[in-house]
Amino acid sequence: MYTFTRLLNSDRKILGAAVGSGVAAMATETGEVDLIMALTAGIYRTQGCSSLAALMPYASANQQVLDLTYNQIMPRLHQTPLFVGLCAQDPLFDFPKNFLEFKQHGICGVTNFPSVGFIDGNYRNSLQQVGLGLDREMAMLIQARTAGLHTIGFCFNAQEALTMADAQVDLLCLNLGFAQWRKTSRREHQAALDQCIENIGQVTDHVHAHHGNTRVVVFGGPILLPQDLACVYEHTNIHGYIGGSTIERQPAERTISQTVQSFKMLDARDSGQTRFGSMLGLPEPMQRLFDWIRKAAQSDASVLLMGESGTGKELAAREIHRMSPRRHQPFVAWNCGATTENLAMSELFGHEKGAFTGAHEQHIGRFEIANGATLFMDEVADLPLSVQAGLLRTLQERQIVRVGGTQTIPVDVRLISATNQDFRQLIPEGRFRFDLYYRLNTLVLNVPPLRQRRDDISLLIHELMLEFSERYACSAPAMPDEMIDALTQYNWPGNIRELRTVIERIFVLGQGDIPQMAWFDDLLNFNPSQPPSHIRLVPHKVNRQRRAVDTLNAFDGNKAAAARHLGITRKTLYAWLKEI
């Protein structure tokens, strides 16, 4: 009880795990999770079923969760606060008697799971009419609090959240839906995450308008990886996250512990030093870029992102958009590379039916789609000169005319452009308009190449390991120290895009096995800017010791946090520090 009360009174983020087995409970405690929920959904997950099975009438949900709690979880826990998910609609369950036994056994509290919140339509209305709706669950939580237990209230929308807050639950748990494990493109996943952030903001604003001190955590939905949660933290004021299948679905105890520790890295005191939404970076040069992004987001000025291919210019553009007043409108992206004049004009400004051969219907261009929003033009230096003239006119007059049309259409667009080319060479050669360049470069942000961010490489490797571990459904292997050294010393001409290729190869070839240096000979021995003989892929103990010392200083001597950041164990960190 004292541990949970202290947690509620602290300012740091809360990380919880909803589990259905003793091994998962034990592994999450090893990973230093803040609280554990015993849920029937976890029981079915461990048997290979969907969490949805917890809503089906297979057995007594409350008896199942009691068996799980007393026989599997409690014998394996030492200090982590435990919450039991109870079905408030069970007419045969003796709540006062069990609440007393919970207190005697040191169980921290209860939550309303399974909940009628998962049900809608006529069935939900019928349950409500006979007294088996959300009111029944609130009464159970109030009864539990009266018995001296803590309470977590599952809710699904703003009204339910406010109702739970009125009942004075200790923690609101906003359910974002079942975890979205269906394979989608990164763009689709980001769109789902953006919508999720919007929904969270609406709920928290509604609750905090009436109960300013209520703490809200989220559960489920499109939050699948630590970087997803980092993005949610950046753009909402939630107080934590409770993971179910995101943590428990991994079969091995080692994988579960690793995942929890990775989520644990998002503690507020750590995330401020390395994370900026979906971007990562230690102080200088990335922190300088993050500071410029914050400033750029507060205006509507045009932004030009400069940097080599694969450095993350689009990520920077997205962060500017998400922090800007236009964040509630779409982020419209278009790549200008390798396009013809006619196609570029049509894509940017749209065309009328019959404007040219093949124009069988009207087409709305990117500027119209992005009206009131943000338009990101990647590889802008590749635009044909004639299209550059049209773009300049649009930026000056803030209006467009569709190809083949006569009507003038006003547009309000915040433009962010990006290129990997040098305008100091393009403009004298007549390949880019001087006047357009000065329309684009109100703010110029330089995205550094990976070779200038060597201290970030181990962190990026760790993040990518987690991402591909989920994609290929296997545990992330431990990477040998000499391989980390080699990857750190490599110049990365393809930047983060090339690093992704290297890490994905580990999973394609190894399927969870320890990677071998021979797998990367063709990648690491190719550098378009210098002969292969100039690349040294050998251990550098002095550099490794320096990285260990610098990281330890950055985390104020916290060895556990420093080791997590470097993607190594504390034992390895000690070894690095001892090297001369």
C-alpha positions in Angstrom: 0.0 0.0 0.0 2.7 2.4 1.0 4.6 1.8 -2.2 1.6 2.6 -4.4 0.7 5.7 -2.4 4.3 7.0 -2.8 4.0 6.2 -6.5 0.8 8.2 -6.8 2.4 11.2 -5.0 5.5 11.2 -7.2 5.9 13.1 -10.5 7.4 10.3 -12.6 5.6 8.2 -15.1 3.8 5.0 -14.0 4.5 1.8 -15.9 2.1 -1.1 -15.2 1.8 -4.6 -16.6 -1.5 -6.6 -17.1 -0.5 -10.3 -16.8 -2.1 -13.7 -16.9 0.7 -16.0 -15.6 3.2 -16.3 -12.7 6.2 -16.2 -15.1 5.0 -12.9 -16.6 4.5 -11.4 -13.2 7.9 -12.5 -12.1 9.6 -11.2 -15.2 7.9 -7.8 -15.1 8.9 -7.4 -11.4 12.5 -8.2 -12.5 12.1 -5.4 -15.0 11.1 -3.1 -12.2 7.5 -2.5 -13.3 5.6 -0.1 -11.0 2.3 -2.1 -10.6 0.9 -5.4 -11.8 -2.7 -6.2 -12.8 -4.0 -9.8 -12.7 -6.6 -10.0 -15.5 -8.5 -12.8 -17.1 -7.4 -11.4 -20.5 -3.9 -12.3 -19.6 -4.9 -15.9 -18.9 -6.3 -16.3 -22.4 -3.2 -14.6 -24.0 -0.9 -17.1 -22.4 -3.0 -19.8 -24.0 -2.6 -18.3 -27.4 -6.1 -16.7 -27.6 -7.1 -13.1 -28.1 -7.7 -10.9 -25.0 -11.3 -10.7 -26.4 -11.8 -14.2 -25.0 -12.1 -12.6 -21.5 -15.5 -11.3 -22.5 -16.9 -14.7 -23.5 -18.8 -17.0 -21.1 -16.2 -19.7 -20.8 -16.1 -19.8 -17.0 -16.5 -17.7 -13.9 -14.2 -14.7 -14.5 -13.8 -13.9 -10.8 -12.9 -17.5 -9.9 -10.4 -17.6 -12.7 -8.7 -14.4 -11.6 -8.6 -15.6 -7.9 -6.9 -18.8 -8.9 -4.4 -16.8 -11.0 -3.8 -14.4 -8.2 -3.3 -16.8 -5.3 -1.8 -19.8 -7.0 0.5 -18.2 -9.7 1.2 -14.5 -9.1 1.4 -14.0 -5.4 3.9 -16.8 -4.7 6.3 -15.1 -7.2 6.0 -11.4 -6.2 8.1 -9.8 -3.5 7.1 -6.1 -3.5 5.3 -4.9 -6.6 1.7 -3.6 -5.9 -0.8 -6.1 -7.2 -4.3 -5.2 -8.5 -7.0 -7.8 -9.2 -9.4 -7.4 -12.1 -12.9 -8.3 -10.9 -16.2 -8.6 -12.8 -18.6 -6.4 -10.9 -21.7 -8.1 -12.5 -21.1 -11.5 -10.9 -24.2 -12.2 -8.7 -22.5 -15.0 -6.7 -19.3 -13.3 -5.8 -19.0 -12.2 -2.1 -17.3 -8.9 -2.6 -17.0 -7.8 1.1 -15.5 -11.2 2.1 -13.0 -11.2 -0.7 -12.0 -7.6 -0.1 -11.2 -8.5 3.5 -9.1 -11.4 2.3 -7.3 -9.2 -0.2 -6.3 -6.9 2.6 -5.1 -9.8 4.7 -3.0 -11.1 1.8 -1.4 -7.7 1.1 -3.2 -7.2 -2.3 -3.0 -3.5 -3.1 -6.4 -3.0 -4.8 -8.9 -3.9 -7.5 -10.0 -2.8 -11.0 -13.2 -3.2 -13.0 -12.2 -5.8 -15.5 -13.8 -7.3 -17.6 -15.9 -4.2 -18.1 -19.1 -3.4 -19.9 -17.1 -0.7 -21.6 -16.1 -3.3 -24.2 -19.8 -3.7 -25.1 -22.0 -1.4 -27.0 -25.4 -1.2 -28.8 -28.6 -2.8 -27.6 -26.7 -5.4 -25.4 -25.0 -2.6 -23.5 -28.3 -0.8 -23.0 -30.0 -4.0 -21.8 -27.3 -4.5 -19.2 -27.6 -0.9 -18.1 -31.4 -1.3 -17.7 -31.1 -4.3 -15.4 -28.4 -2.7 -13.2 -25.4 -4.5 -14.7 -23.8 -1.5 -16.4 -21.0 0.9 -15.5 -22.9 2.0 -12.3 -22.4 -1.6 -10.9 -18.7 -1.3 -11.6 -18.5 2.1 -9.9 -20.3 0.7 -6.8 -17.8 -2.1 -6.6 -14.8 0.3 -6.8 -16.4 2.5 -4.1 -17.0 -0.6 -1.9 -13.4 -1.6 -2.4 -12.1 1.8 -1.4 -14.3 1.8 1.7 -12.6 -1.6 2.6 -9.2 0.1 2.5 -8.1 -1.0 -1.0 -6.8 1.1 -3.8 -8.8 1.4 -7.1 -8.0 1.7 -10.8 -11.0 2.6 -12.9 -11.1 1.3 -16.5 -12.9 3.7 -18.8 -13.3 4.0 -22.6 -14.4 7.6 -23.3 -14.5 11.1 -21.8 -17.9 10.6 -20.1 -16.9 7.3 -18.5 -13.6 8.8 -17.4 -15.4 11.7 -15.7 -17.8 9.3 -14.0 -14.9 7.3 -12.6 -13.2 10.5 -11.5 -16.3 11.5 -9.6 -16.1 8.2 -7.8 -12.6 9.2 -6.7 -10.7 6.2 -8.0 -7.0 6.4 -7.4 -6.0 6.0 -11.0 -8.0 6.3 -14.3 -7.1 3.8 -16.9 -8.2 4.9 -20.4 -8.6 1.9 -22.6 -7.6 2.7 -26.2 -8.9 -0.6 -27.6 -7.3 -4.0 -28.1 -3.6 -3.8 -29.1 -3.4 -3.3 -32.9 -1.0 -6.1 -33.8 -2.2 -6.4 -37.4 0.7 -5.6 -39.7 0.4 -2.2 -41.2 2.7 0.2 -42.9 4.6 2.7 -40.8 2.5 5.5 -42.2 -0.7 3.7 -41.3 0.6 3.0 -37.8 1.6 6.7 -37.3 -1.8 7.8 -38.5 -3.4 5.5 -35.8 -1.0 6.9 -33.2 -1.9 10.5 -34.1 -5.6 9.7 -33.8 -4.9 8.0 -30.5 -3.1 11.1 -29.2 -6.0 13.3 -30.3 -8.5 11.1 -28.4 -6.3 11.0 -25.2 -6.1 14.8 -25.3 -9.9 15.1 -25.4 -10.4 12.7 -22.5 -7.8 14.2 -20.3 -8.9 17.8 -21.0 -12.5 16.8 -20.1 -11.4 15.1 -16.8 -8.9 17.7 -15.7 -11.5 20.5 -16.2 -13.4 19.0 -13.3 -10.8 17.1 -11.4 -7.4 18.7 -12.0 -5.4 16.3 -9.8 -6.8 13.0 -11.3 -4.0 10.8 -12.6 -4.6 9.1 -16.0 -2.8 6.2 -17.6 -3.5 4.5 -20.9 -3.9 0.9 -22.0 -3.8 -0.9 -25.3 -4.5 0.6 -28.7 -1.7 1.5 -31.2 1.0 1.8 -28.5 3.2 -1.2 -29.4 6.8 -0.1 -28.9 8.6 2.2 -26.5 9.0 4.8 -29.2 5.2 4.9 -29.6 4.8 5.6 -25.9 7.5 8.3 -26.2 5.5 10.0 -28.9 2.3 9.9 -26.7 4.2 11.3 -23.7 5.5 14.1 -25.9 2.1 15.3 -27.0 -0.2 14.5 -24.0 -0.2 15.0 -20.3 -0.9 11.3 -19.3 0.8 10.0 -16.2 1.7 6.5 -17.4 1.0 3.4 -19.4 -0.2 -0.1 -18.6 0.8 -2.8 -21.1 -0.9 -6.1 -21.7 -0.1 -8.0 -24.8 2.7 -5.5 -25.6 4.6 -7.0 -22.7 3.2 -10.4 -22.0 2.9 -11.7 -25.6 6.6 -12.4 -25.8 7.1 -16.0 -24.9 10.4 -15.9 -23.1 11.0 -14.4 -19.6 14.2 -12.7 -20.8 12.3 -11.0 -23.6 9.6 -9.8 -21.2 12.1 -8.4 -18.8 13.9 -6.6 -21.7 10.7 -5.1 -23.0 9.7 -3.8 -19.6 13.2 -2.3 -19.0 12.9 -0.6 -22.4 9.5 1.0 -21.5 11.0 1.9 -18.1 13.6 4.0 -20.0 10.7 6.5 -20.7 10.8 7.7 -17.1 10.5 11.5 -17.2 14.0 12.1 -15.8 15.6 10.0 -18.6 13.4 10.8 -21.5 14.1 14.5 -21.3 17.8 13.9 -22.1 17.5 11.6 -25.1 14.0 11.7 -26.6 12.1 14.3 -28.6 8.8 12.7 -29.6 9.8 10.0 -32.1 13.4 11.3 -32.4 16.4 10.3 -30.3 19.6 12.0 -29.5 22.1 12.9 -26.8 23.2 16.5 -26.2 24.9 18.1 -29.2 24.2 18.0 -32.0 20.7 16.6 -31.7 19.7 18.7 -28.7 20.5 21.8 -30.8 18.2 20.5 -33.5 15.4 19.7 -31.0 15.6 23.3 -29.7 15.3 24.7 -33.2 12.3 22.4 -33.9 10.6 23.8 -30.8 11.1 27.3 -32.0 10.1 26.6 -35.6 6.8 25.0 -34.4 5.6 28.2 -32.8 5.4 30.1 -36.1 4.1 29.6 -39.6 7.4 30.5 -41.2 8.7 28.3 -44.0 11.3 25.7 -42.8 14.1 24.2 -44.9 15.5 20.9 -43.6 19.0 20.2 -44.8 20.7 16.9 -44.4 22.0 13.7 -46.1 19.6 10.9 -47.2 18.5 8.8 -44.4 19.1 11.2 -41.5 15.4 11.6 -40.5 14.4 14.9 -42.1 10.8 13.7 -42.4 10.7 12.8 -38.7 11.9 16.4 -37.9 9.2 17.8 -40.2 6.5 15.7 -38.4 7.7 16.9 -35.0 7.4 20.5 -36.1 3.9 19.8 -37.3 2.9 18.0 -34.1 4.1 20.8 -31.9 2.5 23.5 -34.0 -0.9 25.2 -33.8 -1.8 23.2 -37.0 -1.3 19.8 -35.3 -5.0 19.0 -35.4 -4.9 19.2 -39.2 -3.3 16.7 -41.6 0.4 16.4 -42.2 0.6 16.1 -46.0 3.9 14.7 -47.4 5.1 14.6 -51.0 8.4 13.6 -52.5 9.5 15.8 -55.4 12.2 13.5 -56.6 12.3 12.0 -60.1 9.1 13.7 -61.3 8.1 15.3 -64.6 6.9 18.8 -65.0 3.3 17.9 -65.8 3.1 15.4 -63.0 4.6 17.8 -60.5 2.2 20.6 -61.5 -0.8 18.2 -61.1 0.4 16.8 -57.8 1.0 20.2 -56.2 -1.8 22.3 -57.7 -4.3 19.8 -59.0 -5.9 19.7 -62.4 -9.4 20.0 -64.0 -11.1 17.3 -66.0 -9.8 17.3 -69.6 -6.7 19.5 -68.7 -4.5 17.1 -70.6 -4.6 13.7 -72.2 -5.6 11.2 -69.6 -7.1 13.7 -67.2 -10.5 12.0 -67.1 -11.6 13.6 -63.8 -10.8 16.5 -61.6 -7.8 16.0 -59.3 -7.2 17.9 -56.0 -3.5 18.8 -55.5 -1.4 18.7 -52.4 -1.8 22.4 -51.6 -5.6 22.1 -51.5 -5.4 19.0 -49.4 -3.0 20.8 -47.0 -5.1 23.9 -46.7 -5.0 25.0 -43.1 -2.4 22.3 -42.4 1.3 21.5 -43.1 2.7 20.5 -46.5 6.1 18.7 -46.4 8.0 18.7 -49.7 10.9 16.2 -49.6 13.8 16.5 -52.1 12.5 20.0 -53.1 15.8 20.7 -55.1 14.7 18.2 -57.7 11.7 20.2 -58.8 11.8 21.2 -62.5 12.5 25.0 -63.0 9.0 25.6 -64.5 7.4 24.1 -61.4 9.7 26.1 -59.1 8.1 29.3 -60.7 4.6 28.0 -59.9 5.6 27.2 -56.4 7.2 30.7 -55.9 4.0 32.4 -57.2 1.8 30.3 -54.8 4.0 31.1 -51.8 3.9 34.8 -52.7 0.2 35.1 -53.4 -1.1 32.3 -51.1 -3.4 31.0 -53.9 -3.4 28.4 -56.7 -5.0 27.8 -60.0 -5.5 24.1 -61.0 -3.9 23.0 -64.2 -6.4 23.6 -67.0 -8.5 25.8 -64.7 -9.2 29.5 -64.4 -10.6 29.8 -60.8 -8.2 31.2 -58.2 -8.3 29.2 -55.0 -6.9 30.7 -51.8 -4.7 28.4 -49.7 -3.3 28.6 -46.2 -0.4 26.2 -46.0 2.6 26.0 -43.7 5.4 24.7 -45.9 8.3 22.5 -44.7 10.8 21.4 -47.4 13.8 19.2 -47.3 16.8 18.4 -49.5 20.1 16.5 -49.4 21.7 18.8 -52.0 23.8 22.0 -51.7 22.0 25.1 -52.9 25.4 26.9 -53.1 26.1 24.7 -56.1 22.6 24.4 -57.5 21.9 28.1 -57.8 25.0 29.2 -59.7 24.5 26.3 -62.1 21.0 27.6 -62.8 19.3 24.5 -61.4 17.4 26.2 -58.6 15.8 29.6 -58.5 17.5 32.1 -56.2 14.3 33.9 -55.3 12.5 30.6 -54.4 15.4 29.6 -52.2 14.9 32.7 -50.1 11.2 31.9 -49.8 11.9 28.4 -48.5 14.7 29.2 -46.1 13.2 31.5 -43.4 14.4 28.9 -41.0 17.1 26.4 -42.0 17.5 23.3 -39.8 20.5 21.0 -40.3 19.8 17.4 -39.5 23.2 15.9 -38.7 24.5 12.7 -40.3 24.9 9.6 -38.2 28.7 9.8 -38.2 28.4 13.0 -36.2 26.2 11.2 -33.7 28.3 8.2 -32.7 27.2 8.4 -29.1 23.6 7.8 -30.3 24.3 4.7 -32.3 24.0 2.2 -29.4 20.7 3.7 -28.4 19.4 3.6 -32.0 20.5 -0.1 -32.2 18.6 -0.8 -29.0 15.4 0.9 -30.4 15.6 -0.9 -33.7 16.2 -4.2 -32.1 12.9 -3.8 -30.2 11.1 -2.8 -33.4 12.3 -5.7 -35.4 11.8 -8.1 -32.5 8.1 -7.4 -32.7 8.0 -7.5 -36.5 9.7 -10.9 -36.8 8.1 -12.3 -33.6 11.4 -13.4 -32.0 13.5 -12.1 -29.1 16.2 -9.4 -29.6 19.6 -11.1 -29.4 22.4 -9.8 -27.3 24.9 -8.0 -29.5 28.6 -8.7 -28.8 30.7 -5.7 -27.6 33.0 -5.9 -30.5 30.1 -5.6 -32.9 28.8 -2.5 -31.1 32.3 -1.1 -31.4 32.5 -1.8 -35.1 29.1 -0.3 -35.8 29.9 2.8 -33.8 33.2 3.4 -35.7 31.6 2.8 -39.2 30.9 6.1 -41.1 27.3 5.2 -42.2 27.0 6.8 -45.6 23.3 5.8 -45.7 22.8 7.1 -42.1 19.8 5.7 -40.1 18.2 4.1 -43.1 21.4 2.0 -43.6 21.5 1.2 -39.9 17.9 -0.1 -40.1 19.1 -2.4 -42.9 21.9 -3.8 -40.8 19.6 -4.4 -37.8 16.9 -6.0 -39.9 19.5 -8.4 -41.4 20.2 -9.6 -37.9 16.6 -10.8 -37.6 16.3 -12.2 -41.1 19.5 -14.3 -40.8 19.6 -15.0 -37.1 15.9 -15.3 -36.0 17.0 -14.4 -32.5 20.5 -15.9 -32.6 23.6 -13.9 -31.7 24.7 -12.0 -34.9 28.0 -12.6 -36.6 30.3 -9.9 -38.2 30.4 -11.9 -41.4 26.8 -11.1 -42.0 27.7 -7.4 -42.7 30.9 -7.6 -44.7 29.2 -6.4 -47.9 27.5 -3.5 -46.1 30.3 -2.3 -43.8 33.0 -2.5 -46.4 31.2 -0.2 -48.8 31.6 3.6 -48.6 30.9 5.7 -51.7 33.1 8.5 -50.3 36.3 6.6 -49.6 38.0 3.3 -50.5 37.0 0.2 -48.4 40.6 0.0 -47.0 40.1 3.2 -45.1 37.3 1.7 -42.9 38.5 0.2 -39.7 36.1 -2.3 -38.1 38.1 -3.0 -34.9 37.4 -2.7 -31.2 38.2 0.7 -29.7 38.5 0.3 -26.0 39.4 3.9 -25.3 36.4 5.2 -27.2 34.2 2.6 -25.4 35.4 3.7 -22.0 34.8 7.4 -22.9 31.2 6.6 -24.0 30.6 4.8 -20.7 32.0 7.7 -18.6 30.1 10.3 -20.6 26.8 8.4 -20.4 27.2 7.8 -16.7 27.8 11.5 -16.1 24.8 12.3 -18.2 22.6 10.1 -15.9 24.1 11.5 -12.7 26.0 8.3 -11.8 22.9 6.1 -12.2 24.5 2.9 -13.5 21.2 1.1 -14.3 19.9 4.0 -16.4 23.3 4.4 -18.1 23.4 0.7 -19.0 19.9 0.8 -20.4 20.7 3.8 -22.5 23.8 2.1 -23.9 21.9 -1.1 -24.6 24.2 -3.2 -22.4 24.0 -4.9 -19.0 25.4 -3.3 -15.8 28.0 -6.1 -15.8 29.2 -5.0 -19.2 29.2 -1.3 -18.1 31.5 -2.1 -15.2 33.8 -3.9 -17.6 33.9 -0.9 -20.0 34.7 1.5 -17.1 37.6 -0.7 -16.0 39.3 -0.7 -19.4 42.5 1.3 -19.9 
